[in-house]
């Protein structure tokens, strides 16, 4: 089955981020988006640990572990970037100052509910971090995730069975197979991998898709 690579997924997300946007990239897959922002767009990247104006990942050997994102990955800083207390960072998140956040997820429901901090399993380590603040505080919340679990179950579901991060907050879902938009009528297919039949995509998706 044809699939986008993780870098191709990140490039697809970056394509949809508007020029001039202030954006937070969540831990995991979303951090790759920083490496694929077009040079002709000015996108200001924010990290909840108190950094704004981040650039792409540093070249091998140029890492500075005093300059990291919220996932403890080394990053670069663009001219004009700065650091501040994490309380100020959360004030930005909660105050509606972020245009977009891109988050990973365990599940997303057809109406845009998000579950991304805990699977509910007794041996799982919950890690909510700033996800709740981001999901509700950003003007737009995108999810970037694998389409199915390792055992083949759809991560796009009618109703989330994992503890919720936010209710009706997600507006777009990006996976290695497709891009889908949350609408009042249901989940609308915006784009899919070239060569992937709609019926094959639908069979892997836990809710009906609108073409």
C-alpha positions, -999 to +999 in steps of 0.1 A: +000+000+000+014+035-009+022+057+021+038+091+027+071+090+046+073+109+078+091+137+060+064+138+033+038+140+060+057+169+076+060+186+043+022+183+037+015+199+071+040+227+065+023+234+032-010+242+051+006+266+076+000+302+066+027+328+061+032+348+093+017+322+116+029+316+151+030+278+155+037+252+183+049+218+172+042+190+196+065+162+207+071+134+183+061+135+146+051+172+146+087+183+153+096+172+118+075+201+104+102+226+113+125+210+088+100+215+059+087+250+062+092+268+028+119+294+027+094+319+012+072+317+044+078+335+077+066+310+103+075+317+140+079+285+159+071+284+196+081+258+222+063+255+255+095+253+275+101+289+267+115+295+232+101+314+203+117+318+169+131+283+165+146+270+132+151+235+119+170+208+136+208+214+137+232+195+115+249+165+131+277+177+153+263+212+158+238+203+185+237+226+216+218+208+244+212+241+262+190+249+232+162+223+231+125+220+224+099+206+248+108+171+237+144+177+247+156+176+211+183+201+201+170+229+179+183+260+162+173+297+168+165+321+140+176+358+142+153+375+166+144+344+185+144+345+223+139+326+256+116+333+285+101+317+316+078+288+310+050+306+328+051+333+301+051+305+275+020+290+290+004+325+291+010+327+253-006+293+248-036+299+271-041+334+259-049+326+223-017+339+209-008+308+189-022+305+154-016+268+150-005+239+171+004+205+156+000+176+180+004+139+179-025+116+190-035+082+202-071+088+190-091+115+172-129+113+170-151+122+140-161+154+158-125+164+166-121+152+201-085+146+209-069+119+231-031+121+232-018+120+268-027+086+282-039+052+268-055+043+301-034+012+303-024+004+339+013+002+330+013+034+308+030+066+320+006+095+315+023+126+301-001+155+295+025+182+295+010+213+278-012+194+254-045+205+270-034+241+270-023+239+233-053+220+221-078+246+235-056+277+234-044+276+197-067+291+171-062+259+150-053+225+162-039+200+136-031+164+144-002+145+128-002+108+135+000+073+121-034+062+106-036+030+126-021+014+157+007-012+155-020-038+156-040-023+128-068-006+146-079+029+133-068+058+154-097+078+139-127+066+158-164+075+163-158+082+200-125+083+219-120+055+244-088+070+259-089+099+284-096+131+265-071+160+260-097+183+244-132+183+231-140+192+195-107+210+192-091+193+161-098+207+127-075+187+105-059+152+107-027+143+088-016+107+085+007+087+062-023+079+041-045+110+039-055+145+051-089+149+066-109+179+078-134+178+107-167+193+095-202+195+110-212+168+084-184+145+093-148+138+083-140+152+048-112+138+027-089+166+016-060+147+001-047+112+000-016+093-012-013+090-049-024+055-060-044+047-028-080+038-036-107+055-016-122+021-006-089+009+007-085+041+028-121+038+040-115+002+052-086+015+074-106+044+088-129+039+118-155+065+106-172+072+073-153+096+051-169+123+029-153+126-006 
